[in-house]
Amino acid sequence: MKYFQCGRYRFDLDGEESRPLVMGILNVTPDSFSDGGRYDSVPAAISRAEVMIREGVDIIDIGAESSRPGAAAVSLQEELDRIMPVIEALKDCGKPLSVDTYKPDVMTAALVSGADMINDICGFFSEKSLQAVAAYDCGLCVMHMQGDPGTMQNNPQYDDVVVEVSDFLVRQVNRLASSGVASNRICIDPGFGFGKTLDDNLTLLKNLDVVRKRLDLPVLAGLSRKSVVGALTGKPVGERLAGNLAIALSVVSHGASILRVHEVGETVDALKVWLATQ
């Protein structure tokens, strides 16, 4: 049986009752691209988490630094000040808490305080980030990004986006394994929208199963409200629900095991109907 070990929680990924997991986005930032400033107080974050739990969320992904294209980095202390009170408030909510960060010190502080997963947009590229997570039983999401949030969409270029993204993920997964990280703690994210053109994103989506089979690890896909949906529908960020649901079902059909989304309830319902009709 294949499973994903996410800190205190274990998810069956290939049993008869298994289904794609829904990871709900909880941005405690003032400047995220679609919901910045909505949940940047502890009471607002708790309220949003409670709604997601009622709607059927499997994992709550908390981010305290925007990674939208063109975003500026925030200091370590500012990120800690934003995220640590939210982790403390939600650590006993009954759902695993993922922390979206690339800073090793934030990783360590979050894990000590009860976080179950680290979601690193840099794919645990730094040696310090590897050291920060190796000794814990936390789940890990290894993501690919070309460049950094400030510059990644300026002029992304690939000879073969599927091969290059897969090669990076293989290297980083092997580094984690060499640090003693068990494979059942790892999922991979091709990094839709992170240093990719529209064509790159669509090519990766259509070949997602190729990436999954090469690494034999669960794939996490984050496409919710992103520019690829906007480009395909012509809709602004706040009007992309239909597109979000369509692309979520598409990535599941291509092999994704975890969907990182803003609209939890709608995604849960869409998956129920889609799975029942397969």
C-alpha positions as CSV (number, residue, x, y, z in Angstrom):
1,M,0.0,0.0,0.0
2,K,1.4,3.4,-1.0
3,Y,0.9,6.2,1.5
4,F,2.0,9.7,2.2
5,Q,3.3,10.3,5.7
6,C,2.4,13.9,6.7
7,G,3.7,14.4,10.2
8,R,1.1,13.1,12.6
9,Y,-1.1,12.0,9.7
10,R,-0.9,9.2,7.2
11,F,-2.8,9.3,3.9
12,D,-3.6,6.1,1.9
13,L,-3.0,6.9,-1.8
14,D,-3.9,3.7,-3.6
15,G,-6.4,1.9,-1.5
16,E,-10.0,1.2,-2.6
17,E,-11.3,4.2,-0.6
18,S,-8.4,6.5,-1.5
19,R,-9.0,9.7,-3.5
20,P,-7.1,12.9,-4.4
21,L,-6.3,15.0,-1.4
22,V,-7.5,18.6,-1.2
23,M,-4.9,21.1,0.2
24,G,-6.5,24.4,1.2
25,I,-4.5,27.6,0.8
26,L,-4.4,29.9,3.8
27,N,-2.4,33.0,3.0
28,V,-1.6,35.1,6.0
29,T,-0.1,37.8,3.9
30,P,-1.0,41.3,2.9
31,D,0.0,40.9,-0.7
32,S,-0.8,37.4,-2.1
33,F,-2.0,37.7,-5.7
34,S,-5.7,36.8,-5.1
35,D,-6.5,37.0,-1.4
36,G,-3.8,39.2,0.1
37,G,-5.0,40.9,3.3
38,R,-8.1,38.8,3.8
39,Y,-6.6,36.4,6.4
40,D,-3.6,38.3,7.7
41,S,-4.9,38.4,11.3
42,V,-5.0,35.4,13.6
43,P,-8.8,35.6,14.1
44,A,-9.4,35.8,10.3
45,A,-7.0,32.9,9.7
46,I,-8.7,30.7,12.3
47,S,-12.1,31.5,10.8
48,R,-11.0,30.7,7.3
49,A,-9.4,27.4,8.5
50,E,-12.6,26.5,10.3
51,V,-14.6,27.0,7.0
52,M,-12.1,24.9,5.1
53,I,-12.4,22.1,7.7
54,R,-16.2,22.1,7.4
55,E,-15.9,21.9,3.6
56,G,-13.7,18.8,3.8
57,V,-10.1,20.0,3.5
58,D,-7.4,17.3,3.9
59,I,-4.4,19.6,4.5
60,I,-4.1,23.3,5.4
61,D,-1.2,25.0,3.7
62,I,-0.2,28.2,5.5
63,G,1.9,30.8,3.8
64,A,3.3,34.0,5.2
65,E,5.3,35.3,2.2
66,S,3.8,35.9,-1.2
67,S,5.5,34.0,-4.1
68,R,3.4,35.7,-6.8
69,P,5.4,36.8,-9.9
70,G,7.3,40.0,-9.0
71,A,6.9,39.5,-5.3
72,A,9.6,41.0,-3.0
73,A,11.1,38.8,-0.2
74,V,10.2,39.5,3.4
75,S,12.5,39.2,6.3
76,L,12.8,36.1,8.5
77,Q,11.4,37.9,11.5
78,E,8.4,39.2,9.6
79,E,7.6,35.8,8.2
80,L,7.9,34.3,11.7
81,D,5.7,37.0,13.2
82,R,3.0,36.3,10.7
83,I,3.0,32.5,10.7
84,M,3.9,31.3,14.2
85,P,0.7,32.6,16.0
86,V,-1.4,30.9,13.3
87,I,0.4,27.6,13.7
88,E,0.0,27.7,17.4
89,A,-3.7,28.5,17.0
90,L,-4.4,25.7,14.5
91,K,-2.0,22.9,15.5
92,D,-4.8,20.9,17.3
93,C,-7.5,21.6,14.6
94,G,-7.6,17.9,13.6
95,K,-6.0,18.5,10.1
96,P,-2.3,18.4,9.1
97,L,-0.7,21.8,8.8
98,S,1.6,22.5,5.9
99,V,3.9,25.5,6.0
100,D,4.8,27.2,2.7
101,T,8.3,28.5,3.2
102,Y,11.8,28.2,1.7
103,K,13.6,29.6,4.8
104,P,15.3,26.9,7.0
105,D,14.7,28.8,10.2
106,V,11.0,29.1,9.5
107,M,10.9,25.4,8.7
108,T,12.5,24.5,12.0
109,A,10.3,26.9,14.1
110,A,7.2,25.6,12.4
111,L,8.1,21.9,12.9
112,V,9.0,22.5,16.6
113,S,5.6,24.2,17.0
114,G,3.6,21.3,15.5
115,A,3.5,21.7,11.7
116,D,3.2,18.4,9.8
117,M,4.5,19.4,6.4
118,I,6.9,21.8,4.7
119,N,6.1,23.0,1.2
120,D,9.2,24.5,-0.3
121,I,9.0,26.5,-3.6
122,C,12.8,26.1,-3.9
123,G,12.7,22.3,-3.6
124,F,14.9,22.1,-0.6
125,F,17.8,23.3,-2.7
126,S,19.9,24.7,0.2
127,E,21.8,22.4,2.4
128,K,20.3,24.2,5.5
129,S,16.8,23.4,4.4
130,L,17.7,19.7,4.0
131,Q,19.1,19.7,7.5
132,A,16.1,21.5,8.9
133,V,13.6,18.8,7.8
134,A,15.6,15.5,7.8
135,A,15.2,14.7,11.5
136,Y,11.4,15.2,11.6
137,D,8.6,12.9,10.4
138,C,7.0,15.7,8.4
139,G,5.7,15.5,4.9
140,L,7.7,17.4,2.2
141,C,6.7,18.9,-1.0
142,V,9.6,19.4,-3.5
143,M,8.7,22.0,-6.1
144,H,10.5,23.2,-9.2
145,M,10.9,26.9,-9.9
146,Q,13.0,28.5,-12.6
147,G,14.5,31.7,-11.2
148,D,12.9,33.4,-8.2
149,P,9.5,35.0,-7.6
150,G,10.9,38.5,-8.4
151,T,12.1,37.5,-11.9
152,M,10.7,34.1,-12.8
153,Q,8.2,35.2,-15.3
154,N,10.5,37.7,-17.1
155,N,11.6,35.2,-19.8
156,P,11.4,31.6,-18.8
157,Q,13.0,29.2,-21.3
158,Y,13.4,25.4,-21.6
159,D,14.7,23.1,-24.2
160,D,12.4,20.4,-22.9
161,V,10.3,21.5,-19.9
162,V,9.2,18.0,-18.9
163,V,12.7,16.6,-18.9
164,E,14.2,19.6,-17.2
165,V,11.6,19.8,-14.5
166,S,11.8,16.0,-13.9
167,D,15.6,16.1,-13.8
168,F,15.5,18.8,-11.1
169,L,12.9,16.9,-9.0
170,V,15.0,13.7,-9.3
171,R,18.1,15.4,-8.1
172,Q,16.4,17.0,-5.1
173,V,14.5,13.8,-4.1
174,N,17.9,12.0,-4.2
175,R,19.5,14.6,-2.0
176,L,16.6,14.2,0.5
177,A,17.1,10.4,0.4
178,S,20.8,10.8,1.0
179,S,19.9,12.9,4.1
180,G,17.8,10.0,5.4
181,V,14.4,11.1,4.3
182,A,12.0,8.2,3.6
183,S,10.3,8.3,0.2
184,N,6.9,8.0,1.8
185,R,7.4,11.5,3.3
186,I,7.9,13.1,-0.1
187,C,5.5,14.5,-2.8
188,I,6.6,16.5,-5.9
189,D,5.3,19.7,-7.5
190,P,6.2,20.7,-11.1
191,G,5.7,24.3,-10.1
192,F,2.9,25.4,-12.5
193,G,3.4,29.2,-13.0
194,F,6.8,29.3,-11.4
195,G,9.1,30.3,-14.2
196,K,6.8,28.8,-17.0
197,T,5.0,30.2,-20.0
198,L,1.5,29.2,-20.8
199,D,2.8,26.6,-23.3
200,D,5.2,25.2,-20.6
201,N,2.3,24.9,-18.1
202,L,0.1,23.1,-20.6
203,T,2.9,20.8,-21.7
204,L,3.7,19.9,-18.1
205,L,0.0,19.3,-17.3
206,K,-0.5,17.0,-20.3
207,N,2.7,15.1,-19.3
208,L,2.1,15.0,-15.6
209,D,1.9,11.2,-15.5
210,V,5.3,11.0,-17.2
211,V,6.8,13.0,-14.3
212,R,4.9,11.0,-11.7
213,K,6.0,7.6,-13.2
214,R,9.6,8.7,-13.4
215,L,9.8,9.5,-9.7
216,D,7.1,7.1,-8.4
217,L,6.0,9.7,-5.9
218,P,2.7,11.5,-5.4
219,V,2.2,14.7,-7.4
220,L,0.9,17.9,-5.8
221,A,-0.5,20.4,-8.3
222,G,-1.2,24.0,-7.6
223,L,-3.1,25.8,-10.4
224,S,-5.8,27.5,-8.5
225,R,-6.6,31.0,-9.8
226,K,-3.3,31.1,-11.6
227,S,-2.5,33.0,-14.9
228,V,-2.8,29.8,-16.9
229,V,-6.5,29.7,-16.0
230,G,-6.8,33.3,-16.7
231,A,-5.2,33.0,-20.1
232,L,-7.4,30.1,-21.1
233,T,-10.7,31.7,-19.9
234,G,-10.0,35.4,-20.3
235,K,-11.3,35.9,-16.7
236,P,-9.8,38.0,-13.9
237,V,-8.6,36.3,-10.7
238,G,-11.9,36.6,-8.9
239,E,-13.9,35.0,-11.7
240,R,-11.9,31.8,-12.4
241,L,-13.9,29.3,-10.3
242,A,-15.2,27.3,-13.3
243,G,-11.7,27.2,-14.8
244,N,-10.2,26.3,-11.5
245,L,-12.5,23.3,-11.1
246,A,-11.9,22.2,-14.7
247,I,-8.1,22.3,-14.5
248,A,-8.2,20.6,-11.1
249,L,-10.1,17.6,-12.6
250,S,-7.7,17.6,-15.5
251,V,-4.6,17.3,-13.4
252,V,-6.2,14.5,-11.4
253,S,-6.9,12.7,-14.7
254,H,-3.2,13.1,-15.5
255,G,-2.0,11.7,-12.3
256,A,-2.1,14.3,-9.5
257,S,-2.7,13.0,-6.0
258,I,-2.9,16.4,-4.1
259,L,-4.7,19.5,-5.3
260,R,-3.6,22.9,-3.8
261,V,-6.7,25.1,-4.1
262,H,-8.4,28.3,-2.8
263,E,-12.0,27.0,-3.2
264,V,-12.0,23.9,-1.0
265,G,-15.7,23.1,-0.8
266,E,-16.3,23.5,-4.6
267,T,-13.3,21.3,-5.3
268,V,-14.4,18.6,-2.9
269,D,-17.8,18.5,-4.5
270,A,-16.4,18.4,-8.0
271,L,-14.1,15.5,-7.1
272,K,-17.0,13.6,-5.6
273,V,-19.0,13.8,-8.8
274,W,-16.1,13.2,-11.1
275,L,-14.9,10.1,-9.1
276,A,-18.4,8.7,-9.0
277,T,-18.7,8.8,-12.7
278,Q,-15.4,7.2,-13.6
